[in-house]
């Protein structure tokens, strides 16, 4: 497996911080990376319509077995395709129209040959049967894999997290973010006496003759395969409703039975205010048909669609700490807010290539600031996002390398959020900014997108020229430096440490107690300052993520 880790340095010291799993920076790529990361013709030749994943989990043996049915539409004529399953899991057979198909394997890719040409536009299906011991995560969710643990009473407590590692680490699938299945049945069989919670809505519970119980969950909305989840344990369950923009949204809570008394008041404090805030900023919750669930997990957390994984120990902040250092991070449960924010950015709007994961993480990290603003006021929200800048590393660019399953820097979180905050200042109209966030979730509703599509949308809707801004913050590790000098009532200024032709406006204090735009380029400009502004009280608006340098 590829080691997955995200190291951040915060005001509170160095510690591992997981929001989504980030692949370690890697500079050499091999055939396996290409097979996983590239949408080759063997993958693009078919569009996934429906999965039926049927898995039995043998907890004692840490063993899984079952099948997955692929229903697809051919996008071109073909007689061979690729699906994905990690090599430590055995493909037992592939059935097509009751016939076994020949297949071959190369690393984690499986190639299936059909007896005749599958014609473009035709709808077909095949089923993969498989079994084996899945990868077990060592430090979940910082690395991917299954988690076989126990609750405090000694009962089995099992889950998984696979973003970055890949869903094909535990089930056969077309493992590329660009193709989300339209709907899905998830059937999980667990030892009798335990429960399974998965995505979507529970359709049925079927007692099996071998001492297992099968839980059948149906996902009505498109879902990315890394979001498909299972949670196995002894759970307490209670329900609620939220009066949302599209009507009544069901809320289901699943905590361990032994933790239900503290889970109820803790989750109640954040969930409805979160839904109210995010629907205000981002538009309607994207999965009303599947509902919203918050599920206690044996790891810190993950954005599993309609079944959000929670493991923050019912504490405020991030495991009881304020990642922003502003004080405002202790006013909410970080995991509830952050992972739920991914329902809009990550689950509703999904990047086609993992290299563009900033689309998920930058906006979701900023959702923490927007929630703070909704509940504590605009100054508090700004203080929060400004506070997290101390965790920015500027090590490698935020955008990764395309086609090889490679993510960019962990700065996609805090630097990305500050880029979004900076663009908000440039728009200089909060209602327009809000309309852009809502418009993104409507325009790209249940879609996979590229960085270029997101950049173009924001630029077009804002009416601003933002290409150099995106280049600066997403594609370089340089922080813009505003050099300036004040002589008498003259302010002279320019940008340095920037991409070619960088000309982002910025607000400064041209008048006492007021910020106004100036328009620096890479060449010196000079303007007059108003009376009352001197080199001692001149300021740059701290809401812009830049550095300043007084050259005198």
C-alpha positions, -999 to +999 in steps of 0.1 A: +000+000+000+010+036-004+016+053+029-008+081+035-001+108+060-007+145+065+017+164+087+007+198+098+022+223+123-002+244+142-002+269+170-006+240+193+025+221+181+032+194+156+007+166+153-009+145+126-042+159+114-066+140+092-094+154+072-091+134+041-062+110+035-033+126+016-008+107-004+028+113+004+046+135-021+060+112-048+083+121-076+087+088-095+057+070-110+053+035-123+030+015-144+007+007-114+002+045-108-008+050-144-032+021-144-049+035-113-047+072-122-053+073-159-088+072-175-076+049-203-100+037-231-103+004-212-120+025-185-137+053-204-154+027-228-181+021-202-201+044-179-212+029-146-249+031-139-255+008-109-236-013-085-248-040-062-221-046-037-227-077-016-200-083+011-198-107+041-174-096+068-158-124+089-146-103+118-126-131+136-106-139+105-105-103+092-117-117+060-142-104+034-160-122+006-188-115-018-196-099-051-202-067-070-225-064-100-215-038-125-244-024-147-230+000-173-237+018-206-211+013-234-197+047-245-180+031-275-176-003-292-153-026-271-146-062-262-122-056-233-124-034-202-106-027-169-119-027-134-099-024-102-092-047-072-061-048-050-039-078-058-042-091-022-078-098-029-086-128-051-109-125-081-127-159-080-147-154-112-164-129-134-199-138-147-215-123-178-249-138-189-242-169-168-208-175-184-174-171-168-153-145-186-115-147-190-096-121-171-060-111-164-044-090-137-016-064-137-009-049-103-043-038-089-060-037-124-081-065-138-088-068-175-119-087-187-125-099-222-160-103-236-170-131-261-183-105-286-181-068-292-201-047-267-218-020-289-218+017-281-250+026-263-259-009-252-266-015-215-249-046-201-238-061-167-213-085-153-206-096-117-173-100-100-169-126-072-140-121-049-126-128-014-095-122+008-080-104+037-082-066+030-055-042+040-057-033+076-051+004+085-023+009+110-032+045+120-066+052+106-077+074+090-042+087+082-036+055+062-063+036+044-078+002+051-101-018+073-103-011+111-110-041+132-114-028+168-135-031+199-157-008+218-151-002+255-174-031+264-153-055+242-178-057+213-165-058+177-164-024+161-154-024+124-152+002+097-129+013+069-115+045+053-100+044+018-098+079+003-064+082-014-058+044-010-088+036-031-121+018-029-106-011-048-086-019-017-118-036-004-142-041-033-141-045-071-150-012-088-140+012-116-117+031-093-115+065-108-132+096-094-144+107-128-172+081-130-197+081-102-222+054-101-258+067-105-273+046-077-262+016-057-273-012-034-249-020-005-255-054+012-233-060+042-236-093+061-224-092+097-223-117+126-257-119+143-261-095+172-242-067+154-255-040+131-242-025+099-247+012+089-239+022+053-248+050+029-283+058+018-315+043+033-320+009+049-342-012+027-342-045+046-326-067+072-324-103+063-314-131+087-290-156+070-289-193+077-252-192+086-256-170+117-251-137+098-275-108+093-276-090+060-283-052+060-294-038+026-289-001+021-299+017-011-282+049-023-305+068-046-280+095-056-247+094-075-219+084-052-181+083-056-167+049-047-143+062-020-174+073-001-190+038+001-188+028+037-197+003+063-198+006+101-203-026+121-210-026+158-236-024+186-253+009+178-280+031+193-301+048+167-324+079+169-339+102+143-348+138+138-358+162+110-345+194+096-368+219+079-346+226+049-348+244+016-362+213-001-385+203+026-381+178+055-346+164+056-343+132+077-314+131+102-303+098+116-278+094+144-259+062+151-236+061+181-223+032+200-249+022+226-225+028+254-219+064+242-255+074+233-262+095+264-233+119+257-237+117+219-273+130+219-268+165+234-234+169+218-246+162+182-278+181+187-258+213+195-241+213+160-260+194+134-291+216+128-271+248+130-246+233+106-273+224+081-289+258+084-255+275+078-244+254+049-278+255+032-276+293+035-241+295+020-240+265-004-276+257-012-299+227-004-283+197+011-274+176-020-288+142-009-323+147+005-334+114-011-307+095+009-309+116+041-282+128+064-266+104+089-238+109+115-222+077+125-197+071+153-166+054+138-134+038+152-113+065+135-113+103+136-136+110+107-143+109+069-168+124+045-187+092+037-217+105+017-250+105+036-232+085+064-206+109+078-180+092+099-175+107+133-147+100+158-139+133+176-147+118+211-176+142+216-152+171+222-152+207+209-125+217+184-102+191+170-100+165+197-103+193+222-079+217+205-084+249+185-065+245+152-069+282+144-055+295+177-082+322+176-105+308+203-133+304+178-123+268+169-135+257+204-171+268+197-179+237+176-170+201+170-145+202+142-152+168+127-190+172+126-186+205+108-157+197+084-168+163+073-204+174+068-192+203+047-179+177+023-214+168+015-214+199-007-177+200-017-163+165-024-196+145-025-218+168-045-190+185-065-163+159-070-129+164-088-124+141-118-088+136-110-074+133-075-048+159-085-077+185-082-086+175-046-083+212-036-119+215-049-129+193-021-107+205+007-103+243+001-140+250+001-147+225+029-120+240+051-135+274+044-169+260+054-155+259+090-150+297+088-185+302+073-201+281+100-182+303+126-195+334+108-230+321+108-230+314+146-205+339+160-203+368+135-183+378+105-153+390+125-151+356+142-152+338+109-124+359+095-103+355+126-107+317+123-095+315+087-067+339+093-056+319+124-051+287+105-025+303+082+002+292+107-004+257+095+004+265+058+037+248+047+041+261+011+061+229+004+047+218-030+019+231-052-017+225-042-025+209-076-010+174-080+002+155-110-026+144-134-031+108-145-011+090-119-033+092-088-013+119-072-025+146-048-009+179-043+002+196-010-018+194+022-019+231+018-051+224-002-068+228+033-055+260+049-039+278+020-068+268-002-093+282+023-073+314+025-073+316-012-111+314-012-112+340+016-090+363-005-112+359-036-141+368-014-124+401-006-118+407-043-155+401-051-162+426-023-199+417-022-209+389+002-242+383-015-225+378-048-199+356-031-227+335-016-245+333-049-213+319-065-210+292-038-247+283-042-244+285-080-215+261-080-235+235-061-264+239-085-244+241-118-222+211-108-249+192-089-239+156-086-211+161-111-174+155-114-154+186-124-119+199-133-100+228-118-104+247-151-142+243-149-143+257-113-119+285-121-139+295-152-172+295-132-159+317-104-143+341-128-173+344-150-198+348-122-177+373-103-168+393-134-132+393-122-100+383-140-087+356-116-064+335-137-033+349-121-048+345-087-055+308-092-021+303-108-003+320-078-021+301-051-027+267-067+002+262-090+031+278-071+044+278-035+051+315-036+032+338-013+027+373-029+048+400-013+035+436-013+066+458-012+059+494-002+074+525+011+059+557+025+076+590+020+056+620+032+021+615+018+033+592-010+027+555-011+049+535-035+041+498-040+045+467-062+041+429-061+071+406-059+074+368-055+046+364-079+038+347-113+043+367-145+018+396-149+003+391-114-019+421-108-043+412-079-058+442-062-055+445-024-070+467+002-049+490+023-056+519+047-055+549+025-078+567+050-079+563+088-102+534+099-110+524+063-096+500+038-096+508+000-084+490-030-050+497-047-039+480-079-003+468-077+016+453-106+052+441-107+064+476-115+064+504-090+033+527-086+028+557-065-003+573-051-012+599-025-022+590+010-050+608+028-042+630+058-038+609+090-021+579+073+016+576+081+042+548+079+034+541+115-003+534+111-005+522+075-021+487+072-029+461+047-062+443+051-053+411+069-081+392+051-058+390+021-034+360+022-002+379+013+030+391+029+041+426+032+076+442+032+083+478+041+114+485+021+125+515+042 
